[in-house]
Amino acid sequence: MNVIKFDVGDILQMKKEHPCRSREMKVLRTGSDVRVVCLGCGRDMTVPRIKLEKNIKNVIAHDGENP
């Protein structure tokens, strides 16, 4: 299994679309559960890390807000 590295502030491009048709999520918190927000509609959700990692297509960017 491939481990995908991402951190708070990273933008994740997902394999599947959110119901609002956006594929991009911003990471708000990491841990065994990851808190992300949809960049299309603003929906805030907490997803188990394993489920999220299976659905990540690409880590796009780090916004630079956090050190």
C-alpha positions in Angstrom: 0.0 0.0 0.0 1.2 3.5 -0.9 1.4 6.0 1.9 0.4 9.5 0.7 1.9 12.3 2.7 -0.1 15.4 3.3 -0.3 18.1 6.0 -2.6 20.8 7.3 -3.2 23.3 4.6 -2.6 21.0 1.7 -5.2 20.8 -1.2 -6.1 17.3 -2.1 -7.5 16.3 -5.5 -9.8 13.4 -5.1 -10.6 10.5 -7.5 -14.4 10.9 -7.0 -16.4 14.1 -7.0 -18.2 15.6 -4.0 -21.9 16.0 -4.7 -21.3 19.7 -5.5 -19.1 18.5 -8.4 -15.8 19.7 -6.9 -12.8 17.3 -6.5 -10.7 19.5 -4.3 -10.5 19.4 -0.5 -8.4 21.4 1.9 -6.9 19.6 5.0 -7.8 21.3 8.3 -6.6 18.6 10.8 -4.7 15.4 10.6 -4.6 12.3 12.7 -6.4 8.9 12.6 -9.3 10.9 11.3 -8.7 13.8 8.9 -10.8 16.9 8.9 -11.3 18.4 5.4 -13.4 21.1 3.8 -14.7 21.0 0.3 -13.4 23.9 -1.8 -16.6 23.9 -4.0 -19.4 24.2 -1.4 -17.6 24.7 1.9 -18.8 21.5 3.5 -16.7 20.5 6.6 -16.3 16.8 7.2 -14.2 14.4 9.2 -13.1 11.2 7.3 -11.1 8.2 8.6 -7.6 8.5 7.2 -7.6 5.1 5.5 -10.8 5.9 3.6 -9.4 9.3 2.6 -6.0 8.0 1.4 -7.8 5.5 -0.9 -9.7 8.3 -2.5 -6.7 10.8 -3.1 -5.6 11.2 -6.6 -3.0 14.0 -6.1 -1.7 16.4 -3.5 -1.9 19.8 -5.3 -0.5 22.5 -3.1 0.3 23.8 0.3 -1.2 27.2 1.0 1.7 28.4 3.3 -0.6 29.7 6.1 0.8 27.3 8.7 4.5 26.9 9.5 
